[in-house]
Amino acid sequence: MTALDPIEEYVAALAAALHGPARVKARMLTEARDALTDAAVDIADGGSPDGRAVRQAVDDFGSVEDVAPAFQRELTIAQARHTARRVALIVPFLALTWYVLVIVDHGRGLPYPVEVLTAHVGGVAAAAALLAAASLAATGALARRLPTPRRLPLMVAWTGTAACAAVAISAVTLTTASALAGNGLVSVGVGVLTIASHVRIAASARSCRQCARLPVVAHG
């Protein structure tokens, strides 16, 4: 046992209460640990903090239940930005890939309903990408001037989910139709790329939903 053990216990409890991007969470926990250690040193008048000084620093910092919502707000916004960035970057690239595949397979007998379905699904994906881009702006430069809407992270989460659905439908439809049209090698490549992208967006959207449902401190 060391004098600083209560700080490590506090940081561990705070870590268990928070959810969000690992890198941002690690930075916040490091800042909390450093703040507690500095406070304990100050209480000990610059000397090596003893158990009393550490316990007082922890008590003055506030309980995990009181502190976690403020930390969680920042993590939730960071996760929303992470999800929005994935949607805004990945989905337009996939849409372009689907479009090229449809053009290539058009002369190979790609069924017309598949082309129509692809166009509709591509529209959903494009709308999701635009919403994601707007969310990035709202949580980035605009956040310095305007408060971030409380429900924005949840909206980003469901935008990511909608993009996932569009990606999954396109993956199954296009790869199957393209393979039947005799373009198996390209269709497999596009299918693998689309499925990998679906997994990445789905995981981020799921984390975003989890963060959005946790209590946070209102901004400003």
C-alpha positions as CSV (number, residue, x, y, z in Angstrom):
1,M,0.0,0.0,0.0
2,T,1.2,3.5,-0.8
3,A,0.0,7.0,0.1
4,L,-1.3,7.5,-3.5
5,D,-3.4,4.4,-3.6
6,P,-6.7,6.3,-3.0
7,I,-6.0,8.3,-6.1
8,E,-5.5,5.2,-8.2
9,E,-8.6,3.7,-6.7
10,Y,-10.5,6.9,-7.6
11,V,-9.2,7.0,-11.1
12,A,-10.1,3.3,-11.6
13,A,-13.7,4.0,-10.4
14,L,-13.9,7.0,-12.7
15,A,-12.6,4.9,-15.6
16,A,-15.3,2.3,-15.0
17,A,-18.0,5.0,-15.1
18,L,-16.9,6.5,-18.4
19,H,-17.5,5.3,-21.9
20,G,-16.0,6.8,-25.1
21,P,-13.0,6.8,-27.4
22,A,-10.1,5.1,-25.7
23,R,-7.5,7.8,-26.5
24,V,-9.7,10.6,-25.3
25,K,-10.7,8.7,-22.2
26,A,-7.0,7.9,-21.4
27,R,-6.1,11.5,-21.7
28,M,-8.9,12.6,-19.4
29,L,-8.0,10.0,-16.8
30,T,-4.4,11.1,-16.9
31,E,-5.4,14.7,-16.4
32,A,-7.6,13.7,-13.4
33,R,-4.8,11.7,-11.8
34,D,-2.3,14.6,-12.3
35,A,-4.8,17.1,-10.8
36,L,-5.4,14.9,-7.8
37,T,-1.7,14.3,-7.3
38,D,-0.9,18.1,-7.5
39,A,-3.7,18.8,-5.1
40,A,-2.3,16.3,-2.6
41,V,1.1,17.9,-2.9
42,D,-0.3,21.4,-2.3
43,I,-2.2,20.1,0.8
44,A,1.1,18.7,2.0
45,D,2.8,22.1,1.5
46,G,4.9,20.9,-1.4
47,G,6.2,17.9,0.4
48,S,5.6,14.2,-0.2
49,P,1.8,13.7,0.3
50,D,0.8,11.4,3.1
51,G,-2.5,9.5,3.4
52,R,-4.3,12.4,5.0
53,A,-3.4,14.8,2.2
54,V,-4.3,12.3,-0.5
55,R,-7.7,11.5,1.0
56,Q,-8.5,15.2,1.4
57,A,-7.5,15.8,-2.3
58,V,-9.8,13.1,-3.4
59,D,-12.7,14.4,-1.2
60,D,-12.2,17.9,-2.5
61,F,-12.2,16.7,-6.1
62,G,-15.8,15.3,-5.7
63,S,-17.3,11.9,-5.8
64,V,-17.2,9.9,-9.0
65,E,-21.0,10.2,-9.3
66,D,-20.7,14.0,-9.2
67,V,-17.7,14.3,-11.5
68,A,-18.4,11.6,-14.1
69,P,-21.2,13.5,-16.0
70,A,-18.9,16.4,-16.8
71,F,-16.2,14.0,-18.1
72,Q,-18.8,12.0,-19.9
73,R,-20.1,15.0,-21.9
74,E,-16.7,15.5,-23.5
75,L,-16.4,11.8,-24.2
76,T,-19.9,11.6,-25.7
77,I,-19.1,14.5,-28.1
78,A,-15.8,13.0,-29.0
79,Q,-17.5,9.7,-29.8
80,A,-20.2,11.5,-31.8
81,R,-17.4,13.2,-33.8
82,H,-15.6,9.8,-34.3
83,T,-18.8,8.2,-35.6
84,A,-19.7,11.2,-37.8
85,R,-16.2,11.3,-39.3
86,R,-16.3,7.6,-40.2
87,V,-19.7,8.0,-41.9
88,A,-18.7,11.2,-43.7
89,L,-15.4,9.7,-45.1
90,I,-16.4,6.1,-45.7
91,V,-19.9,6.3,-47.1
92,P,-19.1,8.6,-50.0
93,F,-16.2,6.5,-51.0
94,L,-18.4,3.4,-51.0
95,A,-21.1,5.1,-52.9
96,L,-18.6,6.0,-55.6
97,T,-17.5,2.3,-55.7
98,W,-21.0,1.1,-56.0
99,Y,-21.7,3.6,-58.9
100,V,-18.6,2.4,-60.7
101,L,-19.6,-1.2,-60.3
102,V,-23.1,-0.5,-61.6
103,I,-21.6,1.2,-64.7
104,V,-19.2,-1.7,-65.3
105,D,-22.0,-4.3,-65.0
106,H,-24.6,-2.4,-66.9
107,G,-23.6,-4.0,-70.2
108,R,-23.3,-7.4,-68.6
109,G,-27.0,-7.8,-67.9
110,L,-27.3,-6.2,-64.4
111,P,-31.0,-6.3,-63.6
112,Y,-32.8,-3.0,-63.8
113,P,-34.4,-3.4,-60.3
114,V,-30.9,-3.7,-58.9
115,E,-29.9,-0.4,-60.4
116,V,-33.0,1.3,-59.1
117,L,-32.5,-0.2,-55.6
118,T,-28.8,0.8,-55.6
119,A,-29.8,4.4,-56.5
120,H,-32.3,4.6,-53.6
121,V,-29.8,3.0,-51.1
122,G,-27.1,5.3,-52.4
123,G,-29.5,8.3,-51.7
124,V,-29.9,7.1,-48.1
125,A,-26.1,6.7,-47.8
126,A,-25.6,10.2,-49.2
127,A,-28.1,11.8,-46.8
128,A,-26.4,10.0,-43.9
129,A,-23.0,11.3,-45.1
130,L,-24.3,14.9,-45.3
131,L,-25.9,14.7,-41.8
132,A,-22.6,13.3,-40.5
133,A,-20.7,16.2,-42.1
134,A,-23.1,18.7,-40.6
135,S,-22.6,17.0,-37.2
136,L,-18.9,17.4,-37.5
137,A,-19.3,21.1,-38.1
138,A,-21.7,21.4,-35.2
139,T,-19.3,19.8,-32.7
140,G,-16.2,21.4,-34.2
141,A,-15.8,25.1,-35.1
142,L,-19.4,26.0,-34.5
143,A,-19.3,24.5,-31.0
144,R,-17.0,27.4,-29.9
145,R,-19.8,29.8,-30.7
146,L,-23.0,27.8,-30.2
147,P,-23.9,25.2,-27.6
148,T,-23.9,21.6,-29.0
149,P,-27.5,20.3,-29.1
150,R,-28.1,17.8,-26.3
151,R,-29.6,15.2,-28.7
152,L,-27.0,15.5,-31.4
153,P,-24.9,12.5,-30.3
154,L,-28.0,10.3,-30.4
155,M,-28.8,11.7,-33.9
156,V,-25.3,10.9,-35.0
157,A,-25.6,7.3,-33.6
158,W,-28.8,6.7,-35.6
159,T,-27.4,8.3,-38.7
160,G,-24.5,5.8,-38.5
161,T,-27.0,3.0,-38.0
162,A,-29.0,4.1,-41.1
163,A,-25.7,4.3,-43.1
164,C,-24.9,0.7,-41.8
165,A,-28.3,-0.5,-43.1
166,A,-27.7,1.1,-46.5
167,V,-24.2,-0.4,-46.7
168,A,-25.4,-3.8,-45.8
169,I,-28.2,-3.8,-48.4
170,S,-25.9,-2.6,-51.1
171,A,-23.2,-5.2,-50.2
172,V,-25.7,-8.1,-50.5
173,T,-27.5,-6.8,-53.6
174,L,-24.6,-5.5,-55.7
175,T,-22.2,-8.3,-55.0
176,T,-24.8,-11.0,-55.7
177,A,-26.0,-9.3,-58.9
178,S,-22.5,-8.5,-60.1
179,A,-21.4,-12.1,-59.6
180,L,-24.4,-13.4,-61.5
181,A,-23.5,-11.0,-64.3
182,G,-20.1,-12.6,-64.6
183,N,-18.0,-10.0,-62.8
184,G,-17.1,-12.2,-59.8
185,L,-13.6,-11.0,-59.0
186,V,-14.6,-7.3,-58.8
187,S,-17.8,-8.0,-57.0
188,V,-16.0,-10.0,-54.3
189,G,-13.5,-7.1,-53.8
190,V,-16.3,-4.6,-53.5
191,G,-18.2,-6.9,-51.2
192,V,-15.3,-7.4,-48.8
193,L,-14.6,-3.6,-48.8
194,T,-18.3,-2.9,-48.1
195,I,-18.6,-5.4,-45.3
196,A,-15.4,-4.2,-43.6
197,S,-16.7,-0.6,-43.8
198,H,-20.1,-1.8,-42.4
199,V,-18.3,-3.3,-39.3
200,R,-16.3,-0.2,-38.6
201,I,-19.3,2.1,-38.8
202,A,-21.6,-0.2,-36.9
203,A,-19.1,-0.5,-34.0
204,S,-18.7,3.2,-33.8
205,A,-22.5,3.9,-34.0
206,R,-23.1,1.3,-31.2
207,S,-20.6,3.1,-29.0
208,C,-22.2,6.4,-29.8
209,R,-25.6,5.2,-28.8
210,Q,-24.2,3.9,-25.5
211,C,-22.5,7.2,-24.7
212,A,-25.6,9.2,-25.7
213,R,-27.7,7.4,-23.1
214,L,-25.4,8.2,-20.2
215,P,-26.0,11.2,-18.0
216,V,-24.0,14.3,-18.8
217,V,-23.7,17.8,-17.5
218,A,-25.4,20.4,-19.7
219,H,-23.1,22.8,-21.5
220,G,-22.8,26.4,-20.3
